[in-house]
Amino acid sequence: CDFSFTVKSRSLRVEVKATAKDDKSFTLGSSEIQLAMKLGARSKRNREVFVIVHVRNALTDAPNAVVLPNPYDKKYAGFFTIEEADARVRYQADELNAI
């Protein structure tokens, strides 16, 4: 995440995304997705929270910041559409030759 801080014993992990236009979409990288999924799957007593600050119109004189909850938290699933996700695939060449 881009930064984190603690408020009243709750750790906030903040990812900042910016778009040049007034777009309501952005891309999360694989490490960001992994952290969001990990923290989104935890119980109510979770002391770590993942949030996204989306800065729209970032290159204009009037940018607009929107604080969004974790898109991988089941409580907020209805607010988001995950259109696509990247995947890094690693393989062992020696093991493939045995197939």
N, C-alpha and C positions, 0 to 999 in steps of 0.2 A: 504494500500500500504506500501511498505517497507520504502520509504522516499518521501518527497516532498520538493520542493523549488520554488521560484518565480524568474522569469526573465522577465524584462520589463513588469511588471504588469500581467504576465501570470503565473498561478500556474501549475506546472508539478507534477503529481502524478506518481511515478515510482514504478513499481513492478519488482523485480529481480527474475528470474528463472534460475536454473542451471541444466545441465544434464551432466552425467559422460562421455558420448560418443558424437560423432558428430551427434546428433539427432536434427531434426528440429521440435520436438514436446515437449510439456510440459503440466503440469496440472495446471489449475487455480482453486482455492477454491471458495466456494460460495460467500464469502464477496468480493473477487477480481472480480468475475463475476458481482456482483451487482454494484460495483463502475464503472467498465468498461461500463456496459450497461447504467447506469445513465449518465455518461459523454459522451458516444457515441451518445446519443439521443438528446443532446442539440444542439442549433443553432450555426451558424458560429461565432457568437460573444462570444461564450463561452470562458471564461478566465481560465477555468480549463481543463487540457489535461492529459489523461491517456496514459502512454507508458510502454512498457515492455522491460527490458534489459535481453536478454537470453544469458547466459554464457554457451557455448558448450565446451566440453572437459574440464570441470571444474577441474577435478582431475589430469590433466596432466601438463607437463611443458610448454605447449603452449595453454592455454585457449583462446577462441575467444568470444568476446562480440558483440552481434548484437542488435541494438536498433530497436524495432518494434513499429509500431503505434497501436492504440487501435483496437483489432479484432472485437469489437462491434460497431465501427464507420462505417456507410454505405459507406463512401468514400473508405474504405480499405477492404470491404467485399470480393472482388475477390482474395485477397492475402492469405486468411485464409480458413481452413476447420475446423469447430468446430465438432470434432468427437464424443464427448460425454460430458455431463455435469452432475455434481452431483446435487442432490437435498436433502435438509433436509426437512422432512415432520413432522409436529407437529399436533397432534389431541387432542381433549378433550374427554376423555373416557366417561364422563357423557352424553355428547351429542350424542355419538354413540349408547348408550343403548336405546335412544329414537327412533331410526330408525326402 
